[in-house]
């Protein structure tokens, strides 16, 4: 991932492949990230559905960061 992030820090703590073929991701989300995310997506409160969609779009970046 480049140093020119478009979003505040977020950390992928772990990921696990589940028996049903899905993947579980565990993130450490800072208050700064949560505020940015809500503002970026015009949300009054946290939306897991929007976050999951956003993660899907950015997953390659998180996996690259987790290797470092």
C-alpha positions as CSV (number, residue, x, y, z in Angstrom):
1,X,0.0,0.0,0.0
2,X,1.3,3.5,-0.8
3,X,1.8,6.1,1.9
4,X,-0.8,8.2,0.2
5,X,-3.8,6.7,2.0
6,X,-7.2,8.2,1.4
7,X,-8.4,7.3,4.9
8,X,-7.1,7.3,8.5
9,X,-5.3,4.3,10.0
10,X,-7.2,1.1,10.3
11,X,-5.5,-2.2,11.3
12,X,-6.4,-5.7,10.2
13,X,-5.8,-7.8,13.3
14,X,-6.5,-11.2,11.8
15,X,-8.5,-13.0,9.2
16,X,-9.8,-16.6,9.2
17,X,-11.2,-18.8,6.6
18,X,-14.5,-20.4,7.9
19,X,-15.9,-23.8,7.1
20,X,-18.7,-22.3,5.1
21,X,-16.2,-20.8,2.6
22,X,-16.5,-17.2,4.0
23,X,-13.8,-15.2,5.6
24,X,-13.9,-13.5,9.0
25,X,-11.9,-10.3,9.4
26,X,-11.1,-8.6,12.7
27,X,-10.2,-4.9,12.5
28,X,-9.0,-2.4,15.0
29,X,-10.9,0.8,14.1
30,X,-9.8,4.1,15.6
31,X,-12.3,6.8,16.5
32,X,-10.6,8.9,13.9
33,X,-11.3,6.3,11.2
34,X,-14.9,5.8,12.4
35,X,-15.5,9.6,12.2
36,X,-13.9,9.8,8.8
37,X,-15.9,6.8,7.5
38,X,-19.3,8.2,8.7
39,X,-18.5,11.6,7.2
40,X,-17.2,10.1,3.9
41,X,-20.4,8.0,3.5
42,X,-22.8,10.7,4.9
43,X,-23.8,8.5,7.9
44,X,-25.2,9.7,11.2
45,X,-24.2,6.4,12.9
46,X,-22.0,3.4,12.1
47,X,-23.2,1.1,9.3
48,X,-21.7,-2.4,9.3
49,X,-23.2,-3.1,5.9
50,X,-21.5,0.0,4.4
51,X,-18.2,-0.9,6.2
52,X,-18.3,-4.5,4.9
53,X,-18.8,-3.2,1.4
54,X,-16.0,-0.7,1.7
55,X,-13.7,-3.5,3.1
56,X,-14.5,-5.7,0.1
57,X,-13.4,-2.8,-2.2
58,X,-10.2,-2.3,-0.2
59,X,-9.2,-5.7,0.9
60,X,-6.1,-6.0,-1.2
61,X,-4.6,-3.0,0.7
62,X,-5.3,-4.5,4.1
63,X,-3.7,-7.8,3.1
64,X,-0.6,-6.1,1.8
65,X,-0.4,-4.0,5.1
66,X,-0.8,-7.2,7.2
67,X,2.3,-8.7,5.5
68,X,4.5,-5.8,6.6
